[in-house]
Every structure is written in structure tokens, then in C-alpha cells.
Amino acid sequence: MNWDSLPMIGVAVLLCWVFYAFAREKFSPDVVVGIAVAVLLVSSLLSPSDVLGILSNSAPITIACMFVLSAALERTGCVEALGKWLSRMGGGSPLRTLFSLMLTAMVLSTFINNTPVVAILTPVAVTLAAQVGSKASKMLIPLSYATILGGTMTMIGTSTNILVDGVAREQGMEPFGMFEIFLPGLIMSAIGLAFIMLVGHRLLPDRESLSKQLRPDQSRPFMTELLVPHDSPVVNQTISDAKLNGDTGIQVLKIFRGDEELSTPVNTTVLNAGDRLVLHANMRDFIELRQTGLLTFNHQQPANFETISTRDVVLAEAIVGRNSRYSHRPMRDLNLTARYGIHVLAIHRHNENIQDNLDDFQLQFGDVMLVEGTPAQIRKFADNGDLISLNTVQERAYRRDKAPIAIAAVLAVMVLAALKVMPIEGLAMIATAAVLATRCLDTEDAYKAIDWRILTIIFGMLAISVAMNKVGLVDSVVDQVMLLAPLMGPLFMLSFIYLLTSILTEIVSNNAVAVLLTPIAMGVAYQLGADPRPFVVAVMFAASASFATPIGYQTNTFVYSAGGYKFTDFMRIGIPMNLIMWATATLVIPLVWPLFPG
């Protein structure tokens, strides 16, 4: 056995574990990369100076600044104004509305980060669908795809572009210009848009929109928790006598009685005063409980079950946002009632039957919450940015007088970077300081806008990439890939790099894939004697081309629950979309960046 190869084998095994952990999702991706970096440090495959040297990479800082600039555009009402314009342009035609929605999202995501665009336009899409007699399920996947396509047209369109450019620069490549990728990105976006308009929309499911799901005929499964008051008529009655676990469709999952937990209650279980019942039901059942008086929200009116005392309450459905501070924390620690005056009635997680106590339940990105409270309380909760309301109008105190400043800041970054007045990282930092100094948004909002999990993943994957280079794993992978070169040639290798990146992006973080495959793509190009630039562009485009699963890209994850989609819905339209983008990229990239220039 060659003992000199042990470090390379160790890093390869660790990398396989990282991909496995990403796919399994037992730990969040930022925790996974943190564990991997710790293992590399403990094993001396990385030194502390290696890890600290990663901080000199400009890409993560630039990405953080672009998050802030995107938030400034949102906070000053620029994106919201465009959404209102889009509502007026619907024209009553479902296809025309879909085209307008996608085109708007595509243009927006050319300049700002994708996820805020989807978060803001999702309620608009739901409303538009209802107005034109269509379904939200016909609008939301195209909305996500449009932002992905739009992000491929400029270097600031998505964090992936900035990151790939940063990694390539670390490997000695000349920086990409701001609009260098515009032409091929525009061609791919136009073809993707044409496919969805001509064919793709027919492959989408025809399910009820979210606004209609709130009516009594909806059947989305939820979990909630009710209290048996001391003066309740159901005290000393069985579950069956209390009209539960029967024809009502309500299932009692657990009963908490003091310090005792009844994990398998049956129809003959007797209810005591003070019992807390964990129920599984749909929203129709909750509405029927309220209308029949079995469930009360007013302690002065005795009823069978009780949730919370409030007045002028409305029901609202909201989705947990990407940067929610409530993610991965038990509900009991959030104290939402005391903080906002709202009450969580139920929680829905796509394709999962939730059967835990609500107090111990931990929210995740994309979960749908059924909350109650006054309209003002719900708006306050939504304004905090932790939830995106899907069926109530969010009236925010936009700083519209600052909108010209926010727009000018973003345009200045793009124009001056295109003119090469200063590297984009310097321009982004100056623009960020400008929008903060002029109060386009508060400092707290700026910190909140930055997706720290993504930055953690990026720094961690950069560290793993350093370890791969250090032990020779990148060269080894390149050598293995090059075995195909004599058989197929450089164009095939370019196409293969794109396809490999696209497949990996569907199952793990797109930024992680971009960091790992950029140096491999450059190594393959050097071995072929070809220009590495088109190979890097292939990684850049493919790392964003996640259409076939809801887990490869955050915008897909966001609309997954909001549109009531199934996993196979993404595959049905996403696999053809991936194949079309693959073929298009294989043809277009070499035309813009010849494989053997000169």
C-alpha cells in the first residue's frame, strides 16, 4: 500500500461524507461543512493558516454586500412597485400573465439576488392566478425558474457567479467582466422561457391556488394543539363522545396530562380538565370547529376546546423564510404570542405527517404556518421578515423617497465594474456603505439580509477545496476525467463538465458544487491545452441550472410548499428543462469563448 496516498484517500472519503450528509439532510449544510473543516484541522490535512487564508477570497464579501443591496431595493419599495405594475399588466389571460410574471422575475434577478425576488413575487403570483382563473401551481415553478435563468445574465445575478469568479481568480484566471456572460445567459434564458410558454406550462399540475385552499373545501393536513378548559362540557367524556377521532376527520395524536404523556389515545380515552390535545386535521375541520362553537377563542364563552383569547382575529397562512430566526428552534422558545400577539394554530410540512408536540416542534425553511391574530398583528409579524404571508396583503412602511439612491447604488456597481474602474468587491462595499449611510435600510435589516448560512457553507467548501489541492485530489480527479478525452475530444469534455455540475447541483448545495468543480474544470482545460474560460462558464451556468428537484436551489425549495407541489412535479418539467439547457450551453458557450482561441 502506498502510504503517501493516505491523505488523498482521507480527503476523498471526507468529501463523499459531505455529499452524503448534504443529501440526507440530518444536519444543516453549514453544520456539515463545519464538521468537515474541523476534521481536516484535527488530522493536520489543513493548518489554521490555511483556513485563515480563505478569508482573503473576495467572493464571500462581495456576495454579502449584494445581499444588502438587494435588501435595499426591497426596503425602498422598488421590487414591490414592480409587483404592483405586474398585477395591472395581467390582462386577464393566464398565458400573458405567466409571461409577464416570468419576464419581470427574470429582469429583477439579473440585478439582485434570486431568493428575495421569489419571496416578494410569490404572493403576487398567487393573487394573479386567482384573478385570471388559473392556479398558483401553474405560476410558482415558472417564477422560480425565471429567477434562476435571469441570474445567469450578469455577474451579480446570483451568488454562484460571484463565487465561481472568485475561485477562478484564486487559480490565476483573469476576472470576468460584469456583462461578459450576458449574451449566452440571454440566449439560454430566452430558450428556457420559450420552452415553458410553449410546452412546460402544460406539464405543471392543475391544483388549487393557495387563496382557494383557505376556503372550507381545502384539505391540506395540519397539526394543532387544543386545551380542555375546566368548565368544558367534554370533561369526563371519551374522545369519541367529544366528536373527535370520528367522522369529523380530526385525529387525536397525543394527550398531555400534567407531566404524563398519552402517546396512543383511543376513542375510549376519557378527557380531563386541563388536558392538552395534539390533533391532526385539515383547515376545513378547524373552521368547522369554530363555526359550530366547539372551539372558542373567547374565555367568556365556554366551549368544548380552547386555544387563545383574542379579538377580531383572522386566519393567515405564511411560509417560513430563508433567513428566519425561528428556524431550528423549539416553538416553546419563540414566545410568539407574547412578542407579536399572534397564535400558531397549525403547521404544515410538505409530504410529512407531523406528530410531535407543538412546543418541541422546530420550524424549517419552507414550512407553512396557520396563524391567527388581528390584521395589524399579522402584518407586524410579516414585517419582521421571518415569515412571508401568502394570503394577506403585507402593507410595509417602505422608504420610497430613498428608492433613487438604492437604484443608483446598484447601477453604479454594475456600470463601474463593467468599465473596470474598480474591482466589483470594492464597488460593492462602497455601495453597501452608501445605502446604509443614507438610511435606505437600517443596520439591523442589513445584517438580517445576509444569508450567513450560505457564507458559512462557502467558506467551509473553500477550505475543503484547499485541502483537495493540497493532497493532490484535484489533479487525481482531472487525470481520471482526462481518460475520456482521447475518445471524445474537448467539446465533449466541456459538455461533460456541464452535465456533471448540473446533476450534482440537483442534490447538494449549488455553491458547494461550484467551489469543488471550478478547479477541476480548469485542470481539465489545461490538460487539453484549451482555454479554461469556457469550462469555468460551464460550471457557472450549470451550478445554477437546478430545475429537476425542489432541494437543489433555494427558490425551488421556497415554492415547493407554497404551490402544494409534489417532488415529481419538478422532475416532470425540470428534467426536460435541464436537458434543453445542457444542449444549449454545449452549443453556445464555445461560440462566445472558443475552446482554442487564436
PAGU-851651 format. One record per residue (C-alpha): residue in one letter; z, x, y. Coordinates in steps of 0.001 Angstrom, whole numbers, plus 500000, padded with zeros to 6 digits. Layout:
AZXY/...
//
This chain:
M500000500000500000/N499118501249503479/W502430501172505352/D500620501733508654/S499143498239508377/L502543496527508161/P502856495924511952/M499410494280511991/I500286492124508986/G503585491156510628/V501898490038513855/A499251488133511858/V501930486299509862/L503829485505513068/L500646484203514684/C499997481946511677/W503531480589512008/V502930479898515713/F499812477850514927/Y501636476038512127/A504594475258514397/F502252474006517126/A500568471627514699/R503791470427513060/E505491469776516442/K509032470212515125/F509698472406518150/S508023472070521531/P505282474690522134/D507305476564524776/V510166476983522304/V507735478171519624/V506300480950521788/G509796481881522948/I510874482379519334/A507733484408518614/V508309486734521571/A511945487190520533/V510829488166517013/L508370490696518461/L511131492219520584/V513647492382517732/S511077494014515451/S510110496510518203/L506489495372517988/L506891494700521697/S509084496589524124/P510848494964527083/S508492496855529394/D505517495290527555/V506909491826528189/L507743492531531827/G504265493951532342/I502852490496531569/L504331489216534817/S501712491247536675/N498969488932535372/S497797486868538332/A496650483831536341/P500043482084535836/I500916482460539537/T497548481038540548/I497996478126538137/A501454477372539570/C500020477339543106/M497216474983542073/F499789472584540614/V501440472482544047/L498153471996545902/S497247469140543539/A500632467549544254/A499985467877547994/L496732465942547669/E498549463244545697/R501566463085548046/T499415462702551149/G497597459736549621/C494181461374549146/V493880460515545460/E495406457053545947/A492891456270548696/L490051457230546386/G491538454959543717/K491514452021546151/W487930452799547062/L487099452780543371/S488698449335542994/R486384447985545688/M483330449577544097/G483803447910540697/G481223445269541468/G482142443027538533/S480089444948535964/P482051446682533161/L479463449463532793/R479162450006536527/T482943450088536803/L483180452568533927/F480556454796535548/S482337454694538921/L485692455462537276/M484332458441535334/L482373459818538279/T485429459580540538/A487662461281537965/M485040463973537406/V484779464767541114/L488558464823541571/S489197467103538600/T486664469574539986/F489164470371542721/I492614469560541347/N494478469660538046/N493381467142535409/T496667465539534399/P497690464200537858/V494222462653538185/V494638460774534898/A498212459764535744/I497149458264539072/L493938456609537888/T495337455108534660/P496938452078536413/V493726451744538456/A491671451728535242/V493921449069533691/T493542446860536772/L489782447386536949/A489386446493533284/A491154443177533858/Q489061442458536958/V485719442894535192/G486747441191531948/S486863444413529952/K489693446100528049/A491775449122529004/S490789450666525671/K487202450798526988/M488266452735530086/L491050455205529325/I489446457595526824/P486378457935529095/L488776458579532004/S490397461448530103/Y487045462873529010/A485692462722532568/T488552464857533898/I488011467383531097/L484313467631531965/G484940467819535702/G487370470679535211/T484577472879533827/M482664472982537130/T484903475248539238/M487384477998538543/I490263475868539858/G489239472724537968/T491650473426535128/S494329475971534348/T492285477143531359/N489531478525533604/I492013480474535701/L493771481773532620/V490613482957530841/D489505484705534023/G492891486412534291/V492837487609530664/A489238488840531029/R490165490767534166/E493005492416532276/Q490337493587529806/G488270495120532615/M485788492338533397/E484716491516536946/P486371488320538279/F484454485051538109/G483249483539541360/M484614480167542429/F481345478316541672/E479887480722539118/I480375478197536312/F479257475189538399/L475668474856537135/P476374474931533370/G479508472833533944/L477429470270535847/I474807470130533084/M477431469660530374/S479257467033532469/A476038465104533091/I475151465110529393/G478685464081528428/L478659461273530993/A475251460075529764/F476452460041526142/I479493457906526982/M477495455481529119/L474647455087526621/V476431455373523275/G480077456379523485/H481454453219525099/R480143451240522097/L482302453396519791/L485507452586521672/P487861449892520332/D487888446483521968/R491630445903522246/E493714444019524748/S494413445736528042/L497969446628528937/S498146443863531517/K497392441304528813/Q499772442960526379/L502590441897528698/R501831438235528094/P503666436314525369/D500799436809522898/Q501233440584522670/S502751442175519584/R503463445818520328/P506594446909518387/F509658447847520417/M513271448713519777/T516162447435521885/E519931447100521814/L521978443932522449/L525686443224522816/V527549440272521283/P529855439041524122/H533411437924523324/D532554434320524274/S529251434294522388/P528579431305520099/V527373433689517393/V530773435354516926/N531761434912513253/Q528245433732512403/T525938435553509995/I522798437329511177/S520727434541509643/D522734431804511405/A522230433676514689/K518451433269514203/L517828436948513579/N516064438577510603/G514186435333510151/D511123433560511469/T511666434951514963/G510208438305513910/I513327440162515070/Q514774442666512635/V518357443960512945/L518182447661512096/K521778448718512696/I525097447350513923/F527656449490515747/R531180448077515495/G533656450304517281/D533467453674515526/E531814452111512480/E528059452022511859/L526478449395509582/S523180451077508776/T521820448394506423/P522835444970507752/V521652441959505740/N521230438284506562/T524774437504505367/T526413440160507583/V528927438454509894/L528760439258513616/N531915440187515535/A532618440140519248/G531670443479520796/D529080444352518140/R526081446324519362/L522870445358517559/V519860447668517377/L516780445455516995/H513121445993516180/A510785443359517594/N507804442825519882/M507832441861523533/R506952438250522734/D510213437948520837/F512193439352523775/I510558436894526151/E511299434005523793/L514949435090523562/R515213434917527335/Q513356431622527687/T515476429895525021/G518730431139526548/L519742433160523502/L519543436314525611/T521102436373529078/F521079438774531988/N523929436986533774/H527514437278532547/Q528390433928534222/Q526150432078531773/P527497432514528225/A524784433076525669/N524382434483522216/F523461438013523306/E523754440043526468/T522083443091527940/I522942443685531587/S523960441712534650/T521282441801537328/R519343439521539656/D515699438898540500/V514731441083537595/V511194441733536436/L509881443412533317/A507749446512533748/E506065448845531316/A505872452536532129/I504790455713530398/V506783458952530339/G505001461549532447/R504206465150531628/N506961466660533766/S509622464038533193/R513119465441533482/Y514143462836530933/S512174464341528066/H514105465730525103/R517478464448526350/P519566461666524746/M519333458371526598/R523119458258526996/D522963461383529184/L520361459967531550/N522590457253533067/L519554455334534307/T521451452165535126/A523893453927537448/R521200456117539001/Y518441453575539595/G519878450172538710/I517211449700536032/H517870448968532385/V515839450159529411/L515185447181527147/A512965448858524609/I510957451968523774/H507606452276522047/R506271455458520475/H502743455304519167/N502409454867515409/E506132455463514871/N508751452965513744/I511781453903515854/Q515007453113514044/D517617455209515846/N520378454181518195/L519000453964521730/D521895456094523002/D520735459004520828/F517019458468521328/Q515132461284523087/L512056460444525140/Q508801462364524792/F505645462677526866/G503535459540526315/D506364457213525219/V506116453701526655/M509311452168528049/L510010448498528712/V512368448434531687/E513893445697533813/G515171445642537353/T514262444421540794/P510804445407542067/A512451447776544549/Q514491449447541820/I511462449911539589/R509418451303542484/K512217453750543244/F512256454826539627/A508470455290539612/D508525457141542943/N510798459726541380/G507779460825539379/D509399460637535972/L507529457520534863/I504101456171535697/S504169452402535989/L501287450786534138/N501622447173535207/T503350447129538578/V501990448307541895/Q503573451547542980/E503993451499546753/R504795455020547865/A505575456324551313/Y502531458580551442/R502349461171554182/R498857460148555173/D498951461972558502/K499186465214556516/A496130464449554381/P493704466539556503/I495974469555556065/A496130469186552279/I492356468726552047/A491733471705554340/A494071473891552270/V492226473163549019/L488788473543550617/A489863476832552207/V490859478234548825/M487513477263547332/V485272478399550201/L487069481667550968/A487298482544547281/A483556481842546926/L482888484142549904/K485178486772548315/V487285487028551463/M490358487462549247/P491135487081545526/I491919483498544553/E495561484258543729/G496203485410547321/L494413482411548802/A496292480022546527/M499653481472547587/I498742481210551282/A497541477618550863/T500718476717548982/A502857478121551771/A500778476178554300/V501214472754552645/L504956473380552292/A505377474613555868/T503530471571557243/R505577469166555045/C502622467826553075/L505240467656550358/D508871468683550035/T510007471848548330/E511670469760545601/D508359467982544965/A506589471338544768/Y508943472680542105/K508642469424540230/A504829469545540349/I504695472848538495/D504474472425534747/W506972475082533750/R506375474438530066/I502721475383530435/L503642478546532333/T506165479446529624/I503507478970526953/I501060481097528934/F503492483978529421/G504517483798525750/M500937483785524475/L500056486672526782/A502923488610525174/I501613487786521692/S498147488865522814/V499562492226523946/A501189492648520532/M497895491827518808/N496122494543520769/K498968496986520272/V498906496800516455/G495107496592516214/L494889492976515087/V492238492087517693/D489992494923516526/S490514493905512909/V489542490278513614/V486483491445515565/D485431493655512626/Q485682490701510243/V483727488404512550/M481080491086513005/L480268490897509287/L478303487760510200/A476322489447512984/P473617491154510853/L472892487823509196/M472772485568512244/G472399487508515497/P474062487335518949/L473149483721519782/F474755482560516548/M477860484620517343/L478101483007520772/S477771479579519173/F480337480514516522/I482858481630519166/Y482458478302520981/L482837476275517785/L485896478217516618/T487585477796520014/S486761474077520109/I488183473450516634/L491410475339517334/T491817473521520672/E491933470189518851/I495128471109517003/V497046473514519260/S497512474233522959/N494217474898524738/N495835477600526874/A497198479360523793/V493751479361522180/A492164480681525378/V494580483609525593/L494074484611521961/L490294484244521688/T489182485724525022/P489782489361523982/I488272488634520542/A485139487167522156/M484823490202524412/G485287492531521434/V482509490770519523/A480189491089522524/Y480897494802522894/Q480237495354519194/L476877493582519552/G476019495584522645/A475799492301524537/D477155491214527893/P480695489854527281/R480475487392530172/P478648484573528318/F481058484953525400/V484032484576527747/V482399481494529298/A482012480038525794/V485769480381525289/M486416478958528769/F484347475827528173/A485349475299524543/A489069475655525255/S488781472574527479/A486466470656525163/S489129468720523293/F487687465292522574/A488362464571518889/T492182464313518821/P494861462983521183/I497010466111520801/G494714468944521860/Y494665468154525578/Q497393466596527730/T495155463974529326/N494252462679525861/T497939462533524963/F498644460580528152/V496115457803527491/Y496900457697523741/S499781455228524054/A498691453728527359/G495462452448525796/G497004451445522493/Y494644453772520656/K494706454928517073/F494183458549516105/T490833457657514559/D489585456170517849/F489474459674519310/M487699461008516231/R485066458267516292/I483859459122519790/G485252462654520118/I483544464318517148/P480024463376518365/M481103464437521857/N482262467829520566/L479011468373518680/I476909467482521728/M478919469825523970/W478634472572521349/A474855472290521184/T474561472044524962/A476747475087525578/T474827477135522988/L471589476442524860/V472787476502528475/I475194479468528595/P472600482131527642/L470197480725530256/V472728481298533050/W474223484526531643/P471636486342529498/L473136487928526400/F471328491204527156/P470811491350530957/G468241493666532445/
//
